[in-house]
Amino acid sequence: MFDAIQHALVDIVPNKIFVPQGYDNNDPRIELVLEGELPGTCHKLGPTLHRVDHSKQKVFIRQKAYFYPGEWCMNVPIYYKTAPIDLGQLGAGNYTIVFESAEQAPVTYAEHLPVAESDSPRPDDYFYASVTNVRVVADSASEPEEVATATTARAYKAILKGRHEAVCTRFDTALVRIQPNRVIEILPIVELGKGRCPDSERDFSIEVKLGAVAPGRYLIHVRSLSGQSVNEVVDF
C-alpha cells in the first residue's frame, strides 16, 4: 500500500481565452475555452472555477492546478486546454472577463463576451447536426497556384463527424464565421422532414470549406444539437 501523495491546490493564469461570438440570452449554455502552460511536471491541471456578477455583467474565472511539492520536477512549460467553461444562461449585455489569482491582482481580459437579445423563443436559430468530432485539413483543391508562405492565408476545410438520430434528418448547409478574435464558428444546419420521423441512428461525415485562413492559432467552435459545442484549438 502506498500513502496518498500530498498536493496543494494553487492558482495559475491562462495565456489565452477563446471567446466564441453569436450567443444570445436564450442560449442555455454559453461557453469559453482557456489555454495556457503549467509551470512544470509537478503541476497537473485542476478545476476551473467561475462566478458571474449579473448586475455588473462581469465573469470571474479562477484556474486551479494541483502541485505536488514532494516530487522531482522538470521546470518545463506543459501545454493545456480546458474543457469548455459552461457559464449557463446569461442576460443580454457585454460581459467583462476577469481572471482571479491569489498570487496577483485580478487581471481584466481585453476582450468582452457579447450576449445579444434573442428575438425567438427557441434556444437556437437553427437545428444543428449532432457533431461529436472535428478535424481540420488543408483544402488542396481550393489552393491558388502560387506557393503559400508562412505569412499568407491558405485554404482549409473542416471534417465534421457525428450521428443523425432520425430517418428524416439530413444535412442542409454549414455557416462559417471566422471572427477577428481567432475563433472559427461552424454552424452545421440540418433539415427535419415532415410527417413521421422514426428513430434510425446513422453516422455521418461532412466536409465544410473554411476558405482562406491567415496563419495563427484558432479555436474551432462547432455548434451541436445537444447544446454542447465541439471545440478544438488548431495551428494554421
VORO-388566 format. One line per field, with one value per residue: residue number from 1; x negated, y, z of N, C-alpha, C in turn; residue in three letters. Coordinates in nm, 3 decimals. Each point is the difference from the previous one (the first is absolute). Example, Ala and Ser with C-alpha at 12.3 -4.5 7.8 and 13.67 -1.06 7.14 Angstrom:
2
k: 1:2;
n.c1: -1.319:0.035;
n.c2: -0.569:0.105;
n.c3: 0.780:-0.072;
ca.c1: 0.089:-0.082;
ca.c2: 0.119:0.119;
ca.c3: 0.000:0.006;
c.c1: -0.090:0.077;
c.c2: 0.120:0.109;
c.c3: 0.000:0.073;
r: ala:ser;
END
This chain:
236
k: 1:2:3:4:5:6:7:8:9:10:11:12:13:14:15:16:17:18:19:20:21:22:23:24:25:26:27:28:29:30:31:32:33:34:35:36:37:38:39:40:41:42:43:44:45:46:47:48:49:50:51:52:53:54:55:56:57:58:59:60:61:62:63:64:65:66:67:68:69:70:71:72:73:74:75:76:77:78:79:80:81:82:83:84:85:86:87:88:89:90:91:92:93:94:95:96:97:98:99:100:101:102:103:104:105:106:107:108:109:110:111:112:113:114:115:116:117:118:119:120:121:122:123:124:125:126:127:128:129:130:131:132:133:134:135:136:137:138:139:140:141:142:143:144:145:146:147:148:149:150:151:152:153:154:155:156:157:158:159:160:161:162:163:164:165:166:167:168:169:170:171:172:173:174:175:176:177:178:179:180:181:182:183:184:185:186:187:188:189:190:191:192:193:194:195:196:197:198:199:200:201:202:203:204:205:206:207:208:209:210:211:212:213:214:215:216:217:218:219:220:221:222:223:224:225:226:227:228:229:230:231:232:233:234:235:236;
n.c1: -0.084:0.035:-0.062:0.114:-0.034:-0.062:0.099:-0.032:0.106:-0.061:-0.015:0.046:-0.067:0.108:-0.056:0.109:0.099:0.067:0.052:0.076:0.037:0.102:-0.030:0.117:0.093:0.020:-0.132:0.025:-0.095:-0.072:-0.090:-0.104:-0.115:-0.075:-0.116:-0.101:-0.090:-0.012:-0.041:0.044:-0.080:-0.023:0.045:0.122:0.067:0.051:0.095:0.094:-0.020:0.129:0.023:0.128:-0.043:0.127:0.003:-0.127:0.061:-0.043:-0.094:-0.004:-0.127:-0.009:-0.121:0.031:-0.106:-0.023:-0.059:-0.093:-0.018:0.040:0.037:-0.084:-0.031:0.052:-0.072:0.086:0.036:0.118:0.029:0.105:0.111:0.082:0.081:0.099:-0.016:0.092:0.026:0.066:0.118:-0.031:0.025:0.075:-0.113:-0.096:-0.041:-0.050:-0.118:0.001:-0.134:0.027:-0.088:-0.038:-0.069:0.106:0.002:0.133:0.007:0.031:0.069:-0.080:0.033:0.115:0.099:0.036:0.113:0.056:0.092:0.058:0.029:-0.039:0.112:-0.056:-0.063:0.027:-0.070:-0.079:0.035:-0.084:-0.100:0.011:-0.083:-0.092:-0.043:-0.110:-0.037:-0.113:0.017:-0.114:0.053:-0.071:0.126:-0.003:-0.120:-0.046:-0.032:-0.009:-0.125:0.070:-0.014:-0.091:0.004:0.028:0.123:0.044:0.042:0.105:0.020:0.120:-0.037:0.131:-0.006:0.101:0.122:0.071:0.101:0.037:0.092:0.083:-0.109:-0.025:-0.128:0.009:-0.057:-0.115:0.032:-0.092:-0.044:-0.091:-0.007:-0.004:0.069:-0.013:0.128:-0.002:0.115:0.043:0.101:-0.003:0.070:0.100:0.060:0.118:0.019:0.107:0.100:0.022:-0.067:-0.001:-0.037:-0.117:-0.081:-0.073:-0.122:-0.061:-0.049:-0.025:-0.028:-0.060:0.013:-0.120:-0.049:-0.048:-0.096:-0.018:-0.132:0.003:0.033:0.089:0.115:0.016:0.109:0.044:0.110:0.071:0.078:-0.093:-0.053:-0.071:-0.089:-0.059:-0.109:-0.077:-0.120:-0.014:-0.123:0.025;
n.c2: -0.120:0.094:0.089:0.066:0.042:0.074:0.079:0.109:0.072:0.034:0.132:-0.008:0.082:-0.023:-0.048:-0.074:0.082:-0.104:0.105:-0.109:0.043:0.081:0.015:-0.047:0.078:-0.068:0.014:-0.131:-0.003:0.080:-0.023:-0.018:0.018:-0.055:0.060:-0.077:0.027:-0.126:0.041:-0.124:-0.106:0.084:0.060:-0.021:0.002:0.101:0.025:0.036:0.101:0.025:0.128:0.032:0.124:-0.042:0.064:-0.038:-0.111:-0.073:-0.064:-0.064:-0.021:-0.117:-0.012:-0.123:-0.029:-0.131:0.038:-0.084:0.063:-0.123:0.031:-0.077:0.125:-0.003:0.110:-0.074:0.094:-0.028:-0.017:0.082:-0.066:0.091:-0.079:0.011:0.127:-0.068:0.119:-0.096:0.039:0.095:0.108:0.071:0.020:0.079:-0.125:0.052:-0.046:-0.051:-0.010:-0.094:0.044:-0.094:-0.022:0.055:0.129:0.013:-0.080:0.117:-0.095:0.023:-0.126:0.045:-0.045:0.015:0.035:-0.041:0.087:-0.111:-0.030:-0.112:-0.073:-0.036:-0.104:-0.048:0.072:-0.108:-0.106:-0.042:-0.041:-0.127:0.103:-0.095:0.030:0.077:-0.001:0.071:0.008:0.001:0.102:-0.103:-0.042:0.074:-0.063:0.125:0.030:0.126:-0.015:-0.055:0.112:0.017:0.103:-0.091:0.044:-0.111:-0.084:-0.010:-0.123:-0.003:-0.109:0.006:-0.064:-0.084:0.019:-0.032:0.056:0.058:-0.076:0.089:-0.025:0.115:-0.005:0.127:0.074:0.063:0.077:0.072:0.029:0.066:-0.004:0.132:-0.059:-0.045:0.017:-0.124:0.060:-0.121:0.035:-0.130:0.051:-0.058:-0.072:0.027:-0.123:0.017:-0.011:-0.131:-0.009:-0.128:-0.050:0.045:-0.035:0.096:-0.044:0.117:0.041:0.124:0.041:0.092:0.073:0.028:-0.025:0.118:-0.056:0.116:-0.007:-0.094:0.024:-0.093:0.040:-0.129:0.073:-0.123:0.062:-0.056:-0.099:-0.062:0.106:-0.113:0.097:-0.015:-0.008:0.054:0.005:0.079:-0.041:0.114;
n.c3: 0.000:-0.085:0.075:0.014:-0.121:0.089:-0.021:-0.065:0.025:-0.115:-0.009:-0.124:-0.077:-0.074:-0.110:-0.023:-0.032:-0.045:-0.063:-0.014:-0.120:-0.017:0.129:0.046:0.055:-0.113:-0.015:0.016:-0.095:0.073:-0.096:0.080:-0.065:0.096:-0.024:0.034:0.095:0.039:0.122:0.024:0.011:0.101:-0.108:0.043:-0.114:0.067:0.087:-0.085:0.082:0.010:-0.006:0.000:-0.015:0.008:0.114:0.018:-0.044:0.102:-0.068:0.116:-0.040:0.059:-0.058:0.042:0.072:-0.014:0.113:-0.046:0.117:0.031:-0.123:-0.073:-0.030:-0.121:0.004:-0.065:-0.086:0.053:-0.127:0.018:-0.020:0.050:0.067:-0.088:0.037:0.066:-0.054:-0.064:0.039:-0.087:0.072:-0.084:-0.068:0.044:0.019:0.110:-0.042:0.123:-0.006:0.090:0.089:0.086:-0.113:-0.055:-0.032:0.006:-0.105:-0.054:-0.061:-0.104:-0.025:-0.051:0.078:-0.128:0.061:-0.113:-0.030:0.045:-0.127:0.064:0.019:-0.116:0.056:-0.122:-0.086:0.013:-0.072:0.096:-0.076:0.035:0.003:-0.015:-0.124:0.009:-0.127:-0.002:-0.133:-0.068:-0.065:-0.043:-0.010:0.112:0.001:0.007:-0.123:0.049:0.035:0.100:0.071:0.097:-0.085:-0.091:-0.027:0.055:-0.094:0.084:0.045:0.059:0.063:-0.008:0.117:-0.016:0.050:-0.109:0.068:-0.114:-0.057:0.053:0.069:-0.063:-0.035:0.036:0.095:-0.014:0.102:-0.062:0.122:-0.071:0.134:0.021:0.099:-0.124:-0.015:-0.045:-0.022:0.023:-0.078:0.033:-0.098:0.064:-0.093:0.054:-0.046:-0.076:0.084:-0.010:0.113:-0.039:0.118:-0.041:0.099:-0.055:-0.020:0.015:-0.116:0.038:-0.123:0.075:-0.109:0.052:-0.122:-0.034:0.072:0.061:-0.007:0.093:0.124:-0.034:0.052:-0.030:-0.017:0.021:-0.041:0.099:-0.042:0.072:-0.063:0.003:-0.004:-0.118:0.076:-0.094:0.062:-0.108:-0.035:-0.061;
ca.c1: 0.084:-0.072:0.073:0.041:-0.096:0.057:-0.012:0.062:0.080:-0.053:0.056:-0.082:0.068:-0.009:-0.061:0.095:0.139:0.074:0.136:0.091:0.101:0.127:0.093:0.105:0.048:0.084:-0.087:-0.011:-0.142:-0.095:-0.125:-0.132:-0.107:-0.128:-0.121:-0.116:-0.111:-0.034:-0.140:-0.094:0.055:0.064:0.134:0.103:0.112:0.107:0.131:0.020:0.109:0.050:0.121:0.050:0.069:0.096:0.034:-0.112:-0.035:-0.139:-0.026:-0.126:-0.052:-0.120:-0.050:-0.077:-0.089:-0.050:-0.146:-0.055:-0.130:-0.097:-0.050:-0.104:0.073:-0.066:0.062:0.025:0.142:0.084:0.122:0.130:0.124:0.108:0.131:0.078:0.057:0.143:0.048:0.145:0.076:-0.031:0.083:-0.061:-0.096:-0.139:-0.058:-0.144:-0.058:-0.106:-0.071:-0.035:-0.110:-0.051:-0.139:-0.008:0.126:0.085:-0.039:0.115:-0.032:0.029:0.116:0.126:0.092:0.130:0.119:0.103:0.141:0.061:0.130:0.071:0.014:-0.079:-0.137:-0.091:0.064:0.006:-0.024:-0.138:-0.039:-0.059:-0.144:-0.078:-0.144:-0.038:-0.141:-0.026:-0.106:-0.017:0.093:-0.089:0.079:0.030:-0.123:-0.044:-0.114:-0.126:-0.038:0.030:-0.111:0.040:0.075:0.117:0.115:0.017:0.135:0.017:0.135:0.024:0.072:0.087:0.055:0.101:0.103:0.140:0.084:0.130:0.002:0.035:-0.103:-0.103:-0.084:0.040:-0.113:-0.078:-0.044:-0.135:-0.031:-0.137:0.007:-0.130:-0.068:-0.055:0.095:0.072:0.127:0.065:0.139:0.044:0.146:0.069:0.143:0.083:0.111:0.134:0.066:-0.061:-0.146:-0.045:-0.141:-0.087:-0.131:-0.099:-0.116:-0.022:-0.125:0.029:-0.110:0.044:-0.108:-0.020:-0.057:-0.137:-0.021:-0.133:-0.075:0.025:0.058:0.143:0.094:0.109:0.116:0.109:0.126:0.054:0.141:0.015:-0.027:-0.142:-0.079:-0.122:-0.105:-0.138:-0.094:-0.076:-0.098:0.010;
ca.c2: 0.120:0.127:0.113:0.099:0.109:0.128:0.105:0.129:0.056:0.135:0.075:0.031:0.094:-0.046:0.089:0.040:-0.042:0.006:0.048:-0.011:0.104:-0.051:-0.044:0.092:-0.027:-0.120:-0.117:-0.060:-0.015:0.094:-0.068:0.056:-0.100:0.055:-0.078:0.058:-0.090:-0.033:0.037:-0.111:-0.134:-0.021:0.060:-0.065:0.091:-0.015:0.049:0.139:0.058:0.127:0.060:0.109:0.113:0.034:0.142:0.076:-0.066:-0.043:-0.143:-0.019:-0.134:-0.039:-0.130:-0.066:-0.111:-0.081:0.006:-0.108:0.056:-0.099:-0.072:0.062:0.072:0.068:0.131:0.022:0.031:-0.110:0.059:-0.054:0.063:-0.041:-0.031:0.123:0.050:0.023:0.112:-0.007:0.100:0.136:0.107:0.076:0.101:-0.012:-0.044:0.009:-0.125:0.031:-0.113:0.017:-0.083:0.038:0.045:0.133:0.073:-0.045:0.045:0.015:-0.040:0.110:-0.032:-0.015:-0.105:0.059:-0.085:0.078:-0.018:-0.095:0.036:-0.127:-0.080:-0.122:0.016:0.019:0.049:-0.111:-0.135:-0.033:-0.141:-0.051:-0.016:-0.049:0.012:0.087:-0.005:0.099:-0.039:0.093:-0.019:0.014:0.029:0.143:0.077:0.067:-0.064:0.044:-0.071:0.075:0.019:-0.002:0.121:0.015:-0.083:-0.121:-0.055:-0.117:-0.052:-0.073:-0.126:-0.019:-0.135:-0.012:-0.101:0.040:-0.083:-0.033:-0.021:0.121:0.102:0.003:0.120:0.104:0.088:0.040:0.140:0.014:0.137:0.016:0.121:0.068:-0.048:-0.131:-0.108:-0.038:-0.062:-0.081:-0.032:-0.104:0.005:-0.114:0.012:-0.106:-0.029:0.006:-0.129:-0.095:0.008:-0.106:-0.004:-0.084:0.062:-0.031:0.088:0.087:0.074:0.116:0.092:0.141:0.088:0.117:0.109:0.040:0.032:0.055:-0.079:0.034:-0.102:0.026:-0.096:-0.046:-0.009:-0.058:-0.019:-0.135:-0.008:-0.020:0.123:-0.001:0.021:-0.078:0.102:-0.042:0.108:-0.043:0.091:0.009;
ca.c3: 0.000:-0.003:0.054:-0.100:-0.018:0.041:-0.101:0.031:-0.110:-0.021:-0.113:-0.117:-0.089:-0.139:-0.099:-0.103:0.012:-0.126:0.030:-0.115:-0.016:-0.051:0.103:0.044:0.136:-0.001:-0.004:0.134:0.033:-0.059:0.031:-0.025:0.004:0.041:-0.021:0.066:0.027:0.138:0.023:-0.006:0.008:0.130:-0.005:-0.081:-0.016:0.097:-0.043:-0.040:0.077:-0.055:0.056:-0.084:0.063:-0.106:0.005:-0.057:-0.125:0.010:0.017:0.073:-0.025:0.074:-0.043:0.105:-0.037:0.110:0.010:0.082:0.038:0.043:-0.115:-0.083:-0.104:-0.112:-0.019:-0.143:-0.018:-0.050:-0.058:0.035:-0.047:0.088:-0.056:-0.005:0.125:-0.020:0.081:0.010:-0.074:0.042:-0.055:-0.108:0.045:-0.042:0.127:0.025:0.051:0.097:0.058:0.141:0.046:0.132:-0.015:-0.060:-0.007:-0.111:-0.134:-0.089:-0.137:-0.092:-0.084:0.071:-0.043:-0.033:0.001:-0.067:0.037:-0.093:-0.057:-0.024:0.122:-0.011:0.050:-0.114:-0.122:-0.095:0.049:-0.034:-0.004:0.125:-0.028:0.115:-0.025:-0.112:-0.040:-0.104:-0.094:-0.112:-0.112:-0.116:-0.121:-0.004:0.012:-0.122:-0.064:0.057:0.121:0.121:0.093:0.141:0.034:-0.086:0.034:-0.078:0.004:0.086:0.016:0.124:-0.014:0.116:0.012:0.104:-0.023:-0.014:0.087:-0.059:-0.145:-0.074:0.018:-0.103:0.005:-0.093:-0.032:0.117:0.004:0.054:0.039:0.050:0.080:0.017:0.121:-0.032:0.023:-0.122:0.039:-0.103:0.035:-0.094:0.004:-0.059:-0.028:0.055:-0.089:0.058:0.017:0.093:-0.001:0.091:0.039:-0.081:0.014:-0.103:0.006:-0.115:-0.012:-0.085:-0.026:-0.001:-0.044:0.084:-0.078:0.033:0.141:0.025:0.099:0.140:0.087:0.001:0.057:-0.086:0.090:-0.080:0.072:-0.013:0.036:0.144:0.073:0.030:-0.120:-0.019:-0.007:-0.020:-0.027:-0.117:-0.058:-0.146;
c.c1: -0.088:0.088:0.036:-0.102:0.068:-0.021:0.067:0.078:-0.038:0.068:-0.102:0.081:-0.016:-0.068:0.103:0.139:0.066:0.146:0.085:0.103:0.134:0.095:0.109:0.053:0.099:-0.084:-0.013:-0.143:-0.081:-0.139:-0.123:-0.101:-0.130:-0.113:-0.116:-0.107:-0.014:-0.148:-0.100:0.069:0.064:0.138:0.090:0.121:0.111:0.131:-0.005:0.122:0.047:0.121:0.037:0.068:0.096:0.030:-0.109:-0.049:-0.150:-0.006:-0.138:-0.042:-0.125:-0.039:-0.091:-0.090:-0.039:-0.153:-0.048:-0.142:-0.105:-0.065:-0.117:0.069:-0.093:0.075:0.011:0.149:0.075:0.134:0.125:0.110:0.111:0.119:0.080:0.058:0.145:0.048:0.150:0.066:-0.028:0.098:-0.074:-0.094:-0.138:-0.084:-0.152:-0.047:-0.119:-0.061:-0.036:-0.112:-0.044:-0.138:-0.011:0.138:0.084:-0.042:0.124:-0.043:0.046:0.128:0.124:0.079:0.135:0.111:0.116:0.138:0.065:0.133:0.084:0.014:-0.084:-0.141:-0.102:0.078:0.021:0.000:-0.140:-0.018:-0.061:-0.146:-0.071:-0.150:-0.023:-0.149:-0.019:-0.117:-0.010:0.096:-0.078:0.075:0.029:-0.125:-0.029:-0.127:-0.133:-0.026:0.028:-0.124:0.055:0.085:0.125:0.112:0.007:0.142:0.003:0.144:0.006:0.079:0.077:0.053:0.099:0.102:0.137:0.085:0.129:-0.011:0.017:-0.102:-0.100:-0.076:0.044:-0.119:-0.075:-0.039:-0.136:-0.027:-0.140:-0.006:-0.138:-0.078:-0.052:0.085:0.072:0.124:0.060:0.138:0.050:0.152:0.060:0.146:0.072:0.119:0.133:0.060:-0.072:-0.151:-0.057:-0.149:-0.076:-0.138:-0.094:-0.111:-0.005:-0.139:0.023:-0.126:0.055:-0.119:-0.007:-0.048:-0.142:-0.008:-0.143:-0.073:0.027:0.063:0.147:0.074:0.104:0.117:0.120:0.123:0.055:0.141:0.021:-0.011:-0.144:-0.078:-0.118:-0.112:-0.137:-0.084:-0.096:-0.099:0.013:-0.132;
c.c2: 0.126:0.107:0.095:0.113:0.132:0.104:0.127:0.046:0.146:0.065:0.012:0.091:-0.048:0.103:0.061:-0.048:0.017:0.030:-0.014:0.112:-0.065:-0.052:0.104:-0.047:-0.117:-0.127:-0.059:-0.018:0.105:-0.043:0.083:-0.115:0.071:-0.089:0.072:-0.104:-0.023:0.028:-0.114:-0.132:-0.032:0.065:-0.083:0.092:-0.032:0.056:0.147:0.053:0.129:0.046:0.119:0.104:0.055:0.149:0.085:-0.057:-0.032:-0.151:-0.014:-0.146:-0.021:-0.141:-0.058:-0.109:-0.074:0.003:-0.106:0.037:-0.103:-0.076:0.073:0.061:0.048:0.131:0.032:0.029:-0.115:0.058:-0.065:0.079:-0.049:-0.053:0.130:0.037:0.038:0.109:-0.004:0.107:0.139:0.098:0.075:0.106:-0.029:-0.027:0.016:-0.131:0.035:-0.129:0.033:-0.096:0.050:0.060:0.142:0.064:-0.053:0.063:0.003:-0.031:0.109:-0.023:-0.020:-0.118:0.064:-0.104:0.085:-0.026:-0.090:0.053:-0.125:-0.074:-0.127:0.023:0.023:0.050:-0.112:-0.133:-0.040:-0.151:-0.039:-0.033:-0.045:0.020:0.095:-0.012:0.096:-0.047:0.108:-0.036:0.021:0.034:0.149:0.086:0.073:-0.065:0.041:-0.073:0.087:0.010:0.002:0.119:0.019:-0.093:-0.121:-0.051:-0.127:-0.046:-0.076:-0.126:-0.024:-0.143:-0.002:-0.104:0.065:-0.096:-0.047:-0.010:0.131:0.112:-0.007:0.131:0.098:0.086:0.030:0.146:0.006:0.147:0.003:0.134:0.064:-0.049:-0.143:-0.114:-0.026:-0.075:-0.074:-0.038:-0.103:-0.019:-0.123:0.036:-0.119:-0.021:0.005:-0.140:-0.087:0.004:-0.104:0.011:-0.093:0.063:-0.044:0.104:0.089:0.061:0.109:0.082:0.141:0.086:0.123:0.120:0.030:0.043:0.048:-0.085:0.047:-0.117:0.034:-0.106:-0.033:-0.030:-0.044:-0.016:-0.139:-0.004:-0.010:0.129:0.009:0.016:-0.097:0.100:-0.064:0.124:-0.050:0.109:-0.004:0.052;
c.c3: 0.000:0.063:-0.113:-0.006:0.035:-0.109:0.050:-0.122:-0.015:-0.120:-0.112:-0.091:-0.144:-0.089:-0.094:0.036:-0.136:0.032:-0.127:0.000:-0.035:0.104:0.023:0.135:0.007:-0.007:0.140:0.047:-0.074:0.046:-0.036:0.006:0.035:-0.049:0.065:0.019:0.150:0.021:-0.012:0.023:0.135:0.007:-0.091:-0.003:0.099:-0.052:-0.043:0.074:-0.066:0.079:-0.087:0.088:-0.106:-0.001:-0.063:-0.132:-0.003:0.022:0.066:-0.015:0.085:-0.042:0.107:-0.060:0.127:-0.003:0.099:0.042:0.036:-0.114:-0.065:-0.123:-0.110:-0.023:-0.149:-0.017:-0.065:-0.045:0.057:-0.070:0.089:-0.081:-0.006:0.136:-0.027:0.095:0.020:-0.086:0.057:-0.061:-0.109:0.057:-0.055:0.125:0.000:0.062:0.088:0.051:0.144:0.038:0.137:-0.009:-0.054:-0.002:-0.116:-0.133:-0.088:-0.143:-0.097:-0.080:0.085:-0.058:-0.029:0.003:-0.054:0.061:-0.103:-0.052:-0.029:0.132:-0.002:0.054:-0.111:-0.120:-0.102:0.076:-0.048:-0.008:0.134:-0.025:0.127:-0.019:-0.117:-0.024:-0.116:-0.086:-0.107:-0.113:-0.128:-0.126:-0.014:0.010:-0.132:-0.055:0.062:0.132:0.122:0.087:0.141:0.038:-0.085:0.046:-0.093:0.016:0.084:-0.005:0.132:-0.033:0.129:0.000:0.117:-0.038:-0.014:0.083:-0.064:-0.152:-0.075:0.016:-0.114:0.009:-0.108:-0.041:0.129:-0.015:0.068:0.028:0.059:0.071:0.014:0.122:-0.015:0.055:-0.132:0.043:-0.120:0.050:-0.102:0.007:-0.069:-0.025:0.062:-0.091:0.073:0.011:0.101:-0.014:0.096:0.030:-0.093:0.000:-0.113:0.008:-0.123:0.008:-0.103:-0.018:-0.012:-0.040:0.090:-0.080:0.044:0.145:0.017:0.103:0.143:0.073:0.021:0.083:-0.105:0.093:-0.083:0.089:-0.029:0.058:0.151:0.079:0.045:-0.129:-0.004:-0.028:-0.018:-0.027:-0.108:-0.040:-0.152:-0.058;
r: met:phe:asp:ala:ile:gln:his:ala:leu:val:asp:ile:val:pro:asn:lys:ile:phe:val:pro:gln:gly:tyr:asp:asn:asn:asp:pro:arg:ile:glu:leu:val:leu:glu:gly:glu:leu:pro:gly:thr:cys:his:lys:leu:gly:pro:thr:leu:his:arg:val:asp:his:ser:lys:gln:lys:val:phe:ile:arg:gln:lys:ala:tyr:phe:tyr:pro:gly:glu:trp:cys:met:asn:val:pro:ile:tyr:tyr:lys:thr:ala:pro:ile:asp:leu:gly:gln:leu:gly:ala:gly:asn:tyr:thr:ile:val:phe:glu:ser:ala:glu:gln:ala:pro:val:thr:tyr:ala:glu:his:leu:pro:val:ala:glu:ser:asp:ser:pro:arg:pro:asp:asp:tyr:phe:tyr:ala:ser:val:thr:asn:val:arg:val:val:ala:asp:ser:ala:ser:glu:pro:glu:glu:val:ala:thr:ala:thr:thr:ala:arg:ala:tyr:lys:ala:ile:leu:lys:gly:arg:his:glu:ala:val:cys:thr:arg:phe:asp:thr:ala:leu:val:arg:ile:gln:pro:asn:arg:val:ile:glu:ile:leu:pro:ile:val:glu:leu:gly:lys:gly:arg:cys:pro:asp:ser:glu:arg:asp:phe:ser:ile:glu:val:lys:leu:gly:ala:val:ala:pro:gly:arg:tyr:leu:ile:his:val:arg:ser:leu:ser:gly:gln:ser:val:asn:glu:val:val:asp:phe;
END
